[in-house]
Amino acid sequence: MFSRQLQELQARKLKRTVKDRSSMQGPKITFEGGEFINFASNDYLGLAGRPEILAAAKTAIDAFGFGGGASRLLGGGSVLHHNLEQRVAEFKSAEAALIFNSGFAANTGIIPCLASEGDALFSDELNHASIIDGCRLSKAKTVIYRHCDVGHLRELVEREKAKRRIVVTDTVFSMDGDIAPLKELYALCLSLTSGPHGRGSLLLYLDDAHGTGVLGSGRGALAHVSLSPKPWIVQMGTFSKALGSCGAFVAGSKEAVEWITNTARSFIFSTAAPACIAAASLKALELVEQEPELNCKLWHNRHMLADALREMDFDTGGSETPVIPLKMDSVGAALDLSAYLFDKGIYAPAIRPPTVKEPRVRIAVTAAHSDEDIASLIDALSDRMKQSARITSR
C-alpha cells in the first residue's frame, strides 16, 4: 500500500527506523550489546535513572497499583496527581496547574481551549510540531511570524482585529537550542493588554518543555529572565525531559486552569497516567530544588562543549542552551557524520527534513556527562575535521 512512498523516502535518505536501547536511559546506553556515549537524550539533569526517583515510583506502585483505569474526571487519578499539581503551581509561581499525559497531548489540548473561532494565534515559525498541530485543531486563525522576530510579530498583532489574540512560542527551540526573546515578548504583550483594546486582549502561551529544569536555575524560562507570571500568561512544561519522568503540565491562573480542565479534550478523554509517574515527578521537582549543583554541572558541560565547537568552526546556529546543532550542507553529510560518531561509540542522530529544513546532527548535553564523555566527542569531531581537511586538500 505504501511501498512507493517508502521507496521515495529511502531514495531521499529520509526513511527512519526505530532504535531501541537495551539499558537504562543515561549518559551511556546500550544498543544490541554495544555501549555508546549518549548525546541524544533530553534527560538534561540526568534524573531518569536516579535511585530516589525509582524508589518513589516503586513505593507508589505498591500503594496505588499501576493502571489508572479511568480518566481524571472519573476517578482515574490519585492524591499524588493532586499533590503534583499543587507542587507544580508553587514551582512555577502560578495559581494553579493541571497535568497531562504528554507534552504533545498538552499542546494539542490546551491551545484549542484558549483560542476559538474569531480569535487569532500568532505562532513562531520554528515552534514544535505539537504547537503547530494544536493551532490546526483550534478554530482560530493562525498567523506565523518570523523566528524570534518581535518587530514582525508586533506588526502582525496590531494588524489583526480578532476577539482574542494569543502569542504562542517555545521558550527553548528544541532543534536549534536558541531561546525565545522572552523579555521583548513580555513587553509586547504587556503594552497591548494595557492598550485601547482592553486588558486581557493579548495572551502569551509559553511551551517551556526544554526550559523547565534547564533555565532559571531549573525553574524555567520566566525565572531565567527574572519575570513574574501574570494572569495573561499560560505556561506549559514537561516532566519527560530535564525532570526525568513522564507527562506534562499547564500552569496559570485558577480561572485559566479550570477552563482547560473543563474543555481540553486530550485531558478529558484520556485515562489518567499511573500514580507512580506522579510520584516520580514529585521526587524530581524535589531534587531540582535540593541539588542546584545539577543545573550548574549541566551548564558547565554545555560551555565546555560549545567552546570547543566554536574553536573547530562548527556551525551551531544560535544555540544558547544544552541543545547544540551541528548544521550540515546536506542530508547525506548529516548522516555520514552521525554514522562516523556511531563507529566511534558516540550516539548523536542526524535530524533531517521534514523535522528541520536544514539537516544537522543534534547534540544534547546533560549534567550526567563526565568531562571525559565530552572530551571523547570533541576528539572524535576534531579527528573528523582533520580527515575532511585532508580529503579537501587532495
C-alpha positions as CSV (number, residue, x, y, z in Angstrom):
1,M,0.0,0.0,0.0
2,F,2.8,2.4,0.9
3,S,5.7,0.8,-0.9
4,R,6.2,3.5,-3.4
5,Q,6.2,6.2,-0.8
6,L,8.6,4.3,1.4
7,Q,11.0,3.8,-1.6
8,E,10.9,7.6,-2.2
9,L,11.8,8.3,1.4
10,Q,14.7,5.8,1.1
11,A,15.9,7.4,-2.1
12,R,15.9,10.8,-0.5
13,K,17.7,9.5,2.6
14,L,14.7,10.4,4.8
15,K,13.5,7.0,5.8
16,R,13.6,6.5,9.6
17,T,13.8,3.4,11.7
18,V,13.2,2.9,15.4
19,K,16.3,2.3,17.5
20,D,15.5,0.8,21.0
21,R,18.1,0.6,23.7
22,S,18.7,-2.4,26.0
23,S,19.8,-0.3,29.0
24,M,18.6,2.4,31.3
25,Q,18.5,5.9,30.0
26,G,21.7,7.8,30.9
27,P,24.9,9.2,29.7
28,K,25.8,5.8,28.3
29,I,23.3,3.5,26.7
30,T,23.4,0.1,25.0
31,F,22.3,-0.9,21.5
32,E,22.4,-4.6,20.6
33,G,25.2,-5.3,23.1
34,G,27.4,-2.2,22.2
35,E,27.8,0.7,24.6
36,F,27.6,4.3,23.4
37,I,28.1,7.7,24.9
38,N,24.6,9.2,24.6
39,F,24.2,12.7,23.2
40,A,20.6,12.2,22.0
41,S,18.8,12.4,25.3
42,N,16.7,15.3,26.7
43,D,17.3,13.9,30.2
44,Y,19.2,17.2,30.9
45,L,19.8,16.8,34.6
46,G,20.4,13.0,34.5
47,L,17.4,12.3,36.7
48,A,15.8,9.4,34.7
49,G,17.9,6.8,36.5
50,R,18.2,8.4,39.9
51,P,17.6,5.8,42.7
52,E,15.4,8.3,44.6
53,I,13.0,8.6,41.7
54,L,12.9,4.9,41.1
55,A,12.2,4.3,44.8
56,A,9.4,6.8,44.8
57,A,7.8,5.2,41.8
58,K,8.1,1.7,43.3
59,T,6.5,2.8,46.6
60,A,3.6,4.4,44.6
61,I,3.0,1.2,42.7
62,D,2.7,-0.7,46.0
63,A,0.2,1.8,47.3
64,F,-1.8,2.6,44.1
65,G,-1.2,-0.2,41.7
66,F,-0.3,0.7,38.1
67,G,-3.1,1.5,35.7
68,G,-5.3,4.5,36.3
69,G,-8.4,2.7,35.0
70,A,-10.3,5.8,34.2
71,S,-9.9,9.5,33.2
72,R,-9.1,12.0,35.9
73,L,-12.7,13.3,35.9
74,L,-13.9,9.8,36.6
75,G,-11.6,9.0,39.4
76,G,-8.6,7.6,37.5
77,G,-6.2,9.9,39.3
78,S,-4.8,9.7,42.8
79,V,-3.9,12.1,45.6
80,L,-0.4,12.0,44.1
81,H,-1.8,13.7,40.9
82,H,-3.4,16.4,43.0
83,N,-0.2,16.9,45.1
84,L,1.9,17.1,41.9
85,E,-0.4,19.8,40.5
86,Q,-0.1,21.8,43.7
87,R,3.7,21.4,43.7
88,V,3.9,22.5,40.0
89,A,1.9,25.6,40.7
90,E,4.4,26.5,43.5
91,F,7.4,25.7,41.4
92,K,6.1,27.9,38.5
93,S,4.8,30.6,40.8
94,A,1.3,30.2,39.4
95,E,-2.1,30.0,41.0
96,A,-2.9,26.5,39.7
97,A,-1.7,23.7,37.5
98,L,-3.1,20.6,35.7
99,I,-1.1,17.6,34.5
100,F,-1.3,15.9,31.1
101,N,-0.1,12.5,29.8
102,S,2.5,14.1,27.4
103,G,3.7,17.4,26.0
104,F,2.0,16.6,22.7
105,A,-1.3,15.9,24.5
106,A,-0.9,19.2,26.4
107,N,-0.3,21.4,23.4
108,T,-3.0,19.8,21.2
109,G,-5.4,20.0,24.1
110,I,-4.7,23.4,25.6
111,I,-4.3,25.6,22.6
112,P,-7.8,24.8,21.2
113,C,-9.2,25.7,24.6
114,L,-7.5,29.1,24.6
115,A,-8.4,30.1,21.1
116,S,-11.7,29.6,19.3
117,E,-13.5,30.9,16.2
118,G,-12.9,34.6,15.8
119,D,-9.6,34.5,17.7
120,A,-6.1,34.7,16.3
121,L,-3.0,32.7,17.2
122,F,0.5,34.1,16.5
123,S,3.0,31.3,16.3
124,D,6.8,31.4,15.8
125,E,7.7,29.7,12.5
126,L,10.0,27.2,14.3
127,N,7.6,26.2,17.0
128,H,7.4,22.5,17.9
129,A,5.1,20.2,15.9
130,S,2.7,19.8,18.8
131,I,2.2,23.6,18.8
132,I,1.6,23.5,15.1
133,D,-1.0,20.7,15.5
134,G,-2.6,22.5,18.5
135,C,-3.1,25.6,16.3
136,R,-4.5,23.5,13.5
137,L,-7.0,21.8,15.8
138,S,-8.1,25.2,17.0
139,K,-10.8,27.1,15.0
140,A,-8.8,30.3,15.4
141,K,-6.9,32.0,12.6
142,T,-3.2,31.1,12.8
143,V,-0.6,33.7,11.8
144,I,3.0,32.7,11.5
145,Y,5.7,35.3,12.5
146,R,9.4,35.1,11.6
147,H,11.6,33.2,14.1
148,C,12.1,35.3,17.2
149,D,11.3,38.5,15.3
150,V,9.3,40.6,17.7
151,G,9.1,43.5,15.3
152,H,7.4,41.4,12.7
153,L,5.1,39.9,15.4
154,R,4.1,43.4,16.6
155,E,3.1,44.4,13.0
156,L,1.0,41.3,12.6
157,V,-0.7,41.6,16.1
158,E,-1.6,45.2,15.6
159,R,-3.0,44.5,12.2
160,E,-5.2,41.6,13.4
161,K,-8.7,42.6,14.7
162,A,-9.5,39.4,16.5
163,K,-11.6,39.0,19.6
164,R,-8.7,37.4,21.4
165,R,-5.1,37.4,20.3
166,I,-2.6,34.8,21.6
167,V,1.1,34.7,21.1
168,V,2.4,31.1,21.1
169,T,6.1,30.2,21.4
170,D,8.6,27.6,22.6
171,T,11.0,29.1,25.2
172,V,13.9,26.9,24.1
173,F,13.6,25.7,20.5
174,S,14.4,22.0,20.6
175,M,16.2,21.6,17.3
176,D,18.2,24.9,17.4
177,G,18.8,25.4,21.1
178,D,18.2,29.1,21.0
179,I,15.9,31.0,23.5
180,A,12.9,33.0,22.5
181,P,13.2,36.8,23.2
182,L,11.1,36.5,26.3
183,K,11.6,40.0,27.7
184,E,10.6,41.5,24.4
185,L,7.6,39.2,24.1
186,Y,6.5,40.0,27.6
187,A,6.8,43.8,27.0
188,L,4.8,43.5,23.8
189,C,2.0,41.6,25.4
190,L,2.0,43.9,28.4
191,S,1.8,47.0,26.3
192,L,-1.0,45.6,24.2
193,T,-3.0,44.2,27.1
194,S,-2.9,47.7,28.7
195,G,-3.9,49.4,25.4
196,P,-7.1,50.5,23.9
197,H,-8.4,47.0,23.2
198,G,-8.7,46.3,27.0
199,R,-6.7,44.3,29.5
200,G,-6.5,40.6,28.7
201,S,-6.8,41.1,24.9
202,L,-3.4,39.6,24.3
203,L,-2.3,36.3,25.9
204,L,1.1,34.7,26.0
205,Y,1.4,30.9,25.8
206,L,4.9,29.6,26.6
207,D,5.9,26.0,25.8
208,D,8.7,25.6,28.4
209,A,9.3,21.9,27.7
210,H,13.1,22.3,27.1
211,G,13.4,25.2,29.6
212,T,11.9,23.6,32.7
213,G,14.8,22.2,34.7
214,V,17.3,23.9,32.4
215,L,16.8,27.7,32.5
216,G,16.4,29.9,35.6
217,S,18.3,27.6,37.9
218,G,15.8,24.9,36.9
219,R,12.6,26.9,37.3
220,G,12.3,27.7,33.7
221,A,12.1,30.5,31.1
222,L,10.4,33.3,33.1
223,A,12.8,32.8,36.0
224,H,15.7,32.9,33.5
225,V,14.8,36.5,32.5
226,S,13.6,37.5,36.0
227,L,10.0,37.9,35.0
228,S,7.0,37.1,37.1
229,P,4.0,35.2,35.8
230,K,0.9,37.2,35.0
231,P,-2.8,36.2,34.6
232,W,-2.4,36.6,30.9
233,I,0.5,34.1,30.7
234,V,-0.1,30.4,30.4
235,Q,2.9,28.1,30.9
236,M,3.2,24.6,29.6
237,G,6.1,22.3,30.6
238,T,7.1,18.6,30.7
239,F,8.3,16.1,33.2
240,S,9.7,14.0,30.5
241,K,12.9,15.9,29.8
242,A,15.0,17.6,32.5
243,L,12.8,16.1,35.2
244,G,13.5,12.5,34.0
245,S,9.9,11.4,34.4
246,C,6.9,11.4,32.0
247,G,4.0,13.7,31.2
248,A,3.4,17.4,31.1
249,F,1.6,20.2,32.8
250,V,0.0,23.6,32.3
251,A,0.3,26.3,34.9
252,G,-1.5,29.6,35.1
253,S,-4.4,31.5,36.7
254,K,-7.0,29.5,38.6
255,E,-9.6,30.6,36.0
256,A,-7.5,29.5,33.0
257,V,-6.6,26.1,34.5
258,E,-10.3,25.5,35.5
259,W,-11.3,26.3,31.9
260,I,-8.7,24.0,30.5
261,T,-9.8,21.2,32.9
262,N,-13.3,21.5,31.6
263,T,-12.6,21.8,27.9
264,A,-9.3,20.2,26.9
265,R,-10.2,17.0,25.0
266,S,-6.8,15.4,25.5
267,F,-7.3,15.7,29.2
268,I,-11.0,14.8,29.5
269,F,-10.8,11.8,27.2
270,S,-7.5,10.2,28.4
271,T,-7.0,7.6,31.1
272,A,-5.1,9.1,34.0
273,A,-1.3,8.4,34.0
274,P,-0.2,5.8,36.6
275,A,0.2,7.2,40.1
276,C,3.9,6.1,40.1
277,I,4.6,8.6,37.3
278,A,3.2,11.4,39.5
279,A,5.3,10.1,42.4
280,A,8.4,10.2,40.2
281,S,7.7,13.7,39.0
282,L,7.2,14.9,42.6
283,K,10.6,13.5,43.6
284,A,12.2,15.1,40.5
285,L,11.0,18.5,41.5
286,E,12.3,18.0,45.0
287,L,15.7,17.0,43.6
288,V,15.9,20.1,41.3
289,E,15.4,22.3,44.3
290,Q,17.6,20.4,46.7
291,E,20.5,19.9,44.3
292,P,21.2,23.2,42.4
293,E,24.6,21.7,41.6
294,L,22.9,19.6,38.9
295,N,21.9,22.7,37.0
296,C,25.4,24.1,37.4
297,K,27.0,20.9,36.1
298,L,24.7,21.0,33.1
299,W,25.9,24.4,32.2
300,H,29.5,23.6,32.9
301,N,29.2,20.7,30.4
302,R,27.4,22.9,27.9
303,H,30.0,25.6,27.9
304,M,32.9,23.1,27.7
305,L,31.5,21.6,24.5
306,A,30.2,24.8,23.0
307,D,33.6,26.5,23.4
308,A,35.4,23.6,21.7
309,L,32.9,23.5,18.8
310,R,33.4,27.2,18.3
311,E,37.2,26.7,18.1
312,M,36.6,24.0,15.5
313,D,34.4,26.4,13.5
314,F,31.3,24.2,13.5
315,D,28.1,25.9,12.6
316,T,26.0,25.7,15.7
317,G,23.5,28.3,14.7
318,G,22.2,30.5,17.5
319,S,22.4,27.8,20.2
320,E,22.4,29.2,23.8
321,T,21.4,26.0,25.7
322,P,22.5,22.4,26.1
323,V,20.9,21.7,22.7
324,I,23.7,22.3,20.2
325,P,23.0,21.6,16.5
326,L,25.9,20.8,14.1
327,K,24.4,22.1,10.9
328,M,25.4,20.3,7.7
329,D,25.2,21.2,4.0
330,S,23.1,18.1,3.1
331,V,21.2,15.2,4.4
332,G,24.0,12.9,3.3
333,A,26.6,14.9,5.2
334,A,24.5,14.8,8.4
335,L,24.0,11.0,8.1
336,D,27.7,10.5,7.4
337,L,28.8,12.5,10.5
338,S,26.3,10.6,12.7
339,A,27.5,7.2,11.3
340,Y,31.1,8.3,11.9
341,L,30.4,9.1,15.5
342,F,28.5,5.9,16.0
343,D,31.5,4.0,14.8
344,K,33.5,5.9,17.5
345,G,31.0,4.8,20.2
346,I,29.1,8.0,20.3
347,Y,25.3,8.2,19.7
348,A,24.2,11.5,18.1
349,P,21.5,11.0,15.4
350,A,21.1,13.0,12.3
351,I,18.0,15.2,12.1
352,R,16.5,15.6,8.7
353,P,13.5,17.2,6.9
354,P,10.7,17.5,7.5
355,T,11.7,17.8,11.2
356,V,14.0,20.6,10.2
357,K,14.7,22.5,7.0
358,E,18.5,22.4,7.5
359,P,19.9,18.9,8.2
360,R,22.1,18.6,11.3
361,V,23.4,16.3,13.9
362,R,21.7,17.4,17.1
363,I,23.9,17.2,20.3
364,A,22.1,17.2,23.7
365,V,24.4,17.7,26.6
366,T,23.4,16.6,30.1
367,A,24.6,17.0,33.7
368,A,25.3,13.3,33.8
369,H,28.0,13.5,31.1
370,S,31.5,13.4,32.6
371,D,34.3,15.6,31.3
372,E,35.7,12.5,29.7
373,D,32.5,11.9,27.8
374,I,32.6,15.4,26.4
375,A,36.3,15.1,25.6
376,S,35.6,11.9,23.6
377,L,33.0,13.8,21.5
378,I,35.4,16.7,21.0
379,D,38.3,14.4,20.0
380,A,36.1,12.5,17.5
381,L,34.8,15.7,15.9
382,S,38.3,17.1,15.7
383,D,39.6,13.9,14.0
384,R,36.7,14.1,11.6
385,M,37.6,17.7,10.7
386,K,41.2,16.7,10.1
387,Q,40.1,13.9,7.8
388,S,37.8,16.3,5.9
389,A,40.7,18.8,5.5
390,R,43.0,16.1,4.1
391,I,40.3,15.0,1.6
392,T,39.7,18.6,0.5
393,S,43.5,19.3,0.1
394,R,43.7,16.4,-2.3
